[in-house]
């Protein structure tokens, strides 16, 4: 009989089976006097006026440093705090500091002692754990909105985009104005992301979609280059120009599961990541492309003057041919 401890690989999923996103933020925040969804002092710089927030309004934990234009998940946070060059370095640090026992290390149980020192907020990761949607026919205004992005009603159906009659968050009716343009994206037949395009930035999105949910992986071909987008709308617009596209849930390393990374690697010639062209988007793109050896393909800087920081708005503003030309110049599309 063979005895011994089974090796557990050092992955995001393995780490989060033992400690939570909140545990990671709480352990590494220099000050313990902060609360979810309340602005506090940044750990990244001298911050006389609070400019840093750890929130969970989208069903997962994230940080925003408003003064530096940085944002991301808990793994991005640790990497930024300790200037770690790769995701693997972040995971090694967590494994060591929490005594997780992954990757053939000995589990010390330190993480159990650490977690016993504080009470974890009850609403962590549960803010919108249940989202229920009653759909309706698209209004003319909603169809016109999508036509600006070259999408017809069949495109919307193919990508599981719906109009909303009513929405319930944790079984409570969510207020929506009668004339408000609103959409619901359905993932894996069970998770919803609600999108209100004309609300202010903090109120545009409501989601219970797991952060590491990828979409469109079936489009990839190991003989072709892959484009990764950071939103469904970017994905839908870019597919009008180039077919080998997928998308992740947001601009953070935490949005990439090991399964997703491995699948993209095994089914791509080269991989291009296309995020936003603003300061926060560029920072996120740098972290992602460096972590996974992807190539940058963000929209050009001049478009920021026209409020076009992503591929979907660029296509709406200047046309799909501009996207195709850009993709060809950058080497995504090869002749």
Secondary structure as a PSIPRED ss2 file (coil, helix, strand):
# PSIPRED VFORMAT (PSIPRED V4.0)

   1 X C   1.000  0.000  0.000
   2 X C   1.000  0.000  0.000
   3 X C   1.000  0.000  0.000
   4 X C   1.000  0.000  0.000
   5 X C   1.000  0.000  0.000
   6 X C   1.000  0.000  0.000
   7 X C   1.000  0.000  0.000
   8 X C   1.000  0.000  0.000
   9 X C   1.000  0.000  0.000
  10 X C   1.000  0.000  0.000
  11 X C   1.000  0.000  0.000
  12 X H   0.000  1.000  0.000
  13 X H   0.000  1.000  0.000
  14 X H   0.000  1.000  0.000
  15 X H   0.000  1.000  0.000
  16 X H   0.000  1.000  0.000
  17 X C   1.000  0.000  0.000
  18 X C   1.000  0.000  0.000
  19 X C   1.000  0.000  0.000
  20 X C   1.000  0.000  0.000
  21 X H   0.000  1.000  0.000
  22 X H   0.000  1.000  0.000
  23 X H   0.000  1.000  0.000
  24 X H   0.000  1.000  0.000
  25 X H   0.000  1.000  0.000
  26 X H   0.000  1.000  0.000
  27 X H   0.000  1.000  0.000
  28 X H   0.000  1.000  0.000
  29 X C   1.000  0.000  0.000
  30 X C   1.000  0.000  0.000
  31 X C   1.000  0.000  0.000
  32 X C   1.000  0.000  0.000
  33 X C   1.000  0.000  0.000
  34 X C   1.000  0.000  0.000
  35 X C   1.000  0.000  0.000
  36 X C   1.000  0.000  0.000
  37 X C   1.000  0.000  0.000
  38 X C   1.000  0.000  0.000
  39 X C   1.000  0.000  0.000
  40 X E   0.000  0.000  1.000
  41 X C   1.000  0.000  0.000
  42 X C   1.000  0.000  0.000
  43 X C   1.000  0.000  0.000
  44 X C   1.000  0.000  0.000
  45 X C   1.000  0.000  0.000
  46 X C   1.000  0.000  0.000
  47 X C   1.000  0.000  0.000
  48 X C   1.000  0.000  0.000
  49 X C   1.000  0.000  0.000
  50 X C   1.000  0.000  0.000
  51 X C   1.000  0.000  0.000
  52 X E   0.000  0.000  1.000
  53 X E   0.000  0.000  1.000
  54 X E   0.000  0.000  1.000
  55 X E   0.000  0.000  1.000
  56 X C   1.000  0.000  0.000
  57 X C   1.000  0.000  0.000
  58 X C   1.000  0.000  0.000
  59 X C   1.000  0.000  0.000
  60 X C   1.000  0.000  0.000
  61 X C   1.000  0.000  0.000
  62 X E   0.000  0.000  1.000
  63 X E   0.000  0.000  1.000
  64 X E   0.000  0.000  1.000
  65 X E   0.000  0.000  1.000
  66 X C   1.000  0.000  0.000
  67 X C   1.000  0.000  0.000
  68 X C   1.000  0.000  0.000
  69 X C   1.000  0.000  0.000
  70 X E   0.000  0.000  1.000
  71 X E   0.000  0.000  1.000
  72 X E   0.000  0.000  1.000
  73 X C   1.000  0.000  0.000
  74 X H   0.000  1.000  0.000
  75 X H   0.000  1.000  0.000
  76 X H   0.000  1.000  0.000
  77 X H   0.000  1.000  0.000
  78 X H   0.000  1.000  0.000
  79 X H   0.000  1.000  0.000
  80 X H   0.000  1.000  0.000
  81 X H   0.000  1.000  0.000
  82 X H   0.000  1.000  0.000
  83 X C   1.000  0.000  0.000
  84 X C   1.000  0.000  0.000
  85 X C   1.000  0.000  0.000
  86 X C   1.000  0.000  0.000
  87 X H   0.000  1.000  0.000
  88 X H   0.000  1.000  0.000
  89 X H   0.000  1.000  0.000
  90 X H   0.000  1.000  0.000
  91 X H   0.000  1.000  0.000
  92 X H   0.000  1.000  0.000
  93 X H   0.000  1.000  0.000
  94 X H   0.000  1.000  0.000
  95 X H   0.000  1.000  0.000
  96 X H   0.000  1.000  0.000
  97 X H   0.000  1.000  0.000
  98 X H   0.000  1.000  0.000
  99 X C   1.000  0.000  0.000
 100 X C   1.000  0.000  0.000
 101 X C   1.000  0.000  0.000
 102 X C   1.000  0.000  0.000
 103 X C   1.000  0.000  0.000
 104 X C   1.000  0.000  0.000
 105 X C   1.000  0.000  0.000
 106 X C   1.000  0.000  0.000
 107 X C   1.000  0.000  0.000
 108 X C   1.000  0.000  0.000
 109 X C   1.000  0.000  0.000
 110 X H   0.000  1.000  0.000
 111 X H   0.000  1.000  0.000
 112 X H   0.000  1.000  0.000
 113 X H   0.000  1.000  0.000
 114 X H   0.000  1.000  0.000
 115 X H   0.000  1.000  0.000
 116 X C   1.000  0.000  0.000
 117 X C   1.000  0.000  0.000
 118 X C   1.000  0.000  0.000
 119 X C   1.000  0.000  0.000
 120 X C   1.000  0.000  0.000
 121 X C   1.000  0.000  0.000
 122 X C   1.000  0.000  0.000
 123 X C   1.000  0.000  0.000
 124 X C   1.000  0.000  0.000
 125 X C   1.000  0.000  0.000
 126 X C   1.000  0.000  0.000
 127 X C   1.000  0.000  0.000
 128 X C   1.000  0.000  0.000
 129 X C   1.000  0.000  0.000
 130 X C   1.000  0.000  0.000
 131 X E   0.000  0.000  1.000
 132 X E   0.000  0.000  1.000
 133 X E   0.000  0.000  1.000
 134 X E   0.000  0.000  1.000
 135 X E   0.000  0.000  1.000
 136 X E   0.000  0.000  1.000
 137 X C   1.000  0.000  0.000
 138 X C   1.000  0.000  0.000
 139 X C   1.000  0.000  0.000
 140 X H   0.000  1.000  0.000
 141 X H   0.000  1.000  0.000
 142 X H   0.000  1.000  0.000
 143 X H   0.000  1.000  0.000
 144 X H   0.000  1.000  0.000
 145 X H   0.000  1.000  0.000
 146 X H   0.000  1.000  0.000
 147 X H   0.000  1.000  0.000
 148 X C   1.000  0.000  0.000
 149 X C   1.000  0.000  0.000
 150 X C   1.000  0.000  0.000
 151 X C   1.000  0.000  0.000
 152 X C   1.000  0.000  0.000
 153 X H   0.000  1.000  0.000
 154 X H   0.000  1.000  0.000
 155 X H   0.000  1.000  0.000
 156 X H   0.000  1.000  0.000
 157 X H   0.000  1.000  0.000
 158 X H   0.000  1.000  0.000
 159 X C   1.000  0.000  0.000
 160 X C   1.000  0.000  0.000
 161 X E   0.000  0.000  1.000
 162 X E   0.000  0.000  1.000
 163 X E   0.000  0.000  1.000
 164 X E   0.000  0.000  1.000
 165 X E   0.000  0.000  1.000
 166 X E   0.000  0.000  1.000
 167 X E   0.000  0.000  1.000
 168 X E   0.000  0.000  1.000
 169 X E   0.000  0.000  1.000
 170 X C   1.000  0.000  0.000
 171 X C   1.000  0.000  0.000
 172 X E   0.000  0.000  1.000
 173 X E   0.000  0.000  1.000
 174 X C   1.000  0.000  0.000
 175 X C   1.000  0.000  0.000
 176 X C   1.000  0.000  0.000
 177 X C   1.000  0.000  0.000
 178 X C   1.000  0.000  0.000
 179 X C   1.000  0.000  0.000
 180 X C   1.000  0.000  0.000
 181 X C   1.000  0.000  0.000
 182 X C   1.000  0.000  0.000
 183 X E   0.000  0.000  1.000
 184 X E   0.000  0.000  1.000
 185 X E   0.000  0.000  1.000
 186 X E   0.000  0.000  1.000
 187 X E   0.000  0.000  1.000
 188 X C   1.000  0.000  0.000
 189 X C   1.000  0.000  0.000
 190 X C   1.000  0.000  0.000
 191 X E   0.000  0.000  1.000
 192 X E   0.000  0.000  1.000
 193 X E   0.000  0.000  1.000
 194 X E   0.000  0.000  1.000
 195 X E   0.000  0.000  1.000
 196 X C   1.000  0.000  0.000
 197 X C   1.000  0.000  0.000
 198 X C   1.000  0.000  0.000
 199 X C   1.000  0.000  0.000
 200 X C   1.000  0.000  0.000
 201 X H   0.000  1.000  0.000
 202 X H   0.000  1.000  0.000
 203 X H   0.000  1.000  0.000
 204 X C   1.000  0.000  0.000
 205 X E   0.000  0.000  1.000
 206 X E   0.000  0.000  1.000
 207 X E   0.000  0.000  1.000
 208 X C   1.000  0.000  0.000
 209 X C   1.000  0.000  0.000
 210 X C   1.000  0.000  0.000
 211 X C   1.000  0.000  0.000
 212 X C   1.000  0.000  0.000
 213 X C   1.000  0.000  0.000
 214 X C   1.000  0.000  0.000
 215 X E   0.000  0.000  1.000
 216 X C   1.000  0.000  0.000
 217 X H   0.000  1.000  0.000
 218 X H   0.000  1.000  0.000
 219 X H   0.000  1.000  0.000
 220 X C   1.000  0.000  0.000
 221 X C   1.000  0.000  0.000
 222 X C   1.000  0.000  0.000
 223 X C   1.000  0.000  0.000
 224 X C   1.000  0.000  0.000
 225 X C   1.000  0.000  0.000
 226 X E   0.000  0.000  1.000
 227 X E   0.000  0.000  1.000
 228 X E   0.000  0.000  1.000
 229 X E   0.000  0.000  1.000
 230 X C   1.000  0.000  0.000
 231 X C   1.000  0.000  0.000
 232 X H   0.000  1.000  0.000
 233 X H   0.000  1.000  0.000
 234 X H   0.000  1.000  0.000
 235 X H   0.000  1.000  0.000
 236 X H   0.000  1.000  0.000
 237 X H   0.000  1.000  0.000
 238 X H   0.000  1.000  0.000
 239 X C   1.000  0.000  0.000
 240 X C   1.000  0.000  0.000
 241 X C   1.000  0.000  0.000
 242 X C   1.000  0.000  0.000
 243 X C   1.000  0.000  0.000
 244 X C   1.000  0.000  0.000
 245 X E   0.000  0.000  1.000
 246 X E   0.000  0.000  1.000
 247 X E   0.000  0.000  1.000
 248 X C   1.000  0.000  0.000
 249 X C   1.000  0.000  0.000
 250 X C   1.000  0.000  0.000
 251 X C   1.000  0.000  0.000
 252 X C   1.000  0.000  0.000
 253 X H   0.000  1.000  0.000
 254 X H   0.000  1.000  0.000
 255 X H   0.000  1.000  0.000
 256 X C   1.000  0.000  0.000
 257 X C   1.000  0.000  0.000
 258 X H   0.000  1.000  0.000
 259 X H   0.000  1.000  0.000
 260 X H   0.000  1.000  0.000
 261 X H   0.000  1.000  0.000
 262 X H   0.000  1.000  0.000
 263 X H   0.000  1.000  0.000
 264 X H   0.000  1.000  0.000
 265 X H   0.000  1.000  0.000
 266 X H   0.000  1.000  0.000
 267 X C   1.000  0.000  0.000
 268 X C   1.000  0.000  0.000
 269 X C   1.000  0.000  0.000
 270 X C   1.000  0.000  0.000
 271 X E   0.000  0.000  1.000
 272 X E   0.000  0.000  1.000
 273 X E   0.000  0.000  1.000
 274 X E   0.000  0.000  1.000
 275 X C   1.000  0.000  0.000
 276 X C   1.000  0.000  0.000
 277 X C   1.000  0.000  0.000
 278 X C   1.000  0.000  0.000
 279 X H   0.000  1.000  0.000
 280 X H   0.000  1.000  0.000
 281 X H   0.000  1.000  0.000
 282 X H   0.000  1.000  0.000
 283 X H   0.000  1.000  0.000
 284 X H   0.000  1.000  0.000
 285 X H   0.000  1.000  0.000
 286 X H   0.000  1.000  0.000
 287 X H   0.000  1.000  0.000
 288 X H   0.000  1.000  0.000
 289 X H   0.000  1.000  0.000
 290 X H   0.000  1.000  0.000
 291 X H   0.000  1.000  0.000
 292 X H   0.000  1.000  0.000
 293 X C   1.000  0.000  0.000
 294 X C   1.000  0.000  0.000
 295 X E   0.000  0.000  1.000
 296 X E   0.000  0.000  1.000
 297 X C   1.000  0.000  0.000
 298 X C   1.000  0.000  0.000
 299 X C   1.000  0.000  0.000
 300 X C   1.000  0.000  0.000
 301 X H   0.000  1.000  0.000
 302 X H   0.000  1.000  0.000
 303 X H   0.000  1.000  0.000
 304 X H   0.000  1.000  0.000
 305 X H   0.000  1.000  0.000
 306 X H   0.000  1.000  0.000
 307 X C   1.000  0.000  0.000
 308 X C   1.000  0.000  0.000
 309 X C   1.000  0.000  0.000
 310 X C   1.000  0.000  0.000
 311 X H   0.000  1.000  0.000
 312 X H   0.000  1.000  0.000
 313 X H   0.000  1.000  0.000
 314 X H   0.000  1.000  0.000
 315 X H   0.000  1.000  0.000
 316 X H   0.000  1.000  0.000
 317 X H   0.000  1.000  0.000
 318 X H   0.000  1.000  0.000
 319 X C   1.000  0.000  0.000
 320 X H   0.000  1.000  0.000
 321 X H   0.000  1.000  0.000
 322 X H   0.000  1.000  0.000
 323 X H   0.000  1.000  0.000
 324 X H   0.000  1.000  0.000
 325 X H   0.000  1.000  0.000
 326 X H   0.000  1.000  0.000
 327 X H   0.000  1.000  0.000
 328 X H   0.000  1.000  0.000
 329 X H   0.000  1.000  0.000
 330 X C   1.000  0.000  0.000
 331 X C   1.000  0.000  0.000
 332 X C   1.000  0.000  0.000
 333 X C   1.000  0.000  0.000
 334 X C   1.000  0.000  0.000
 335 X C   1.000  0.000  0.000
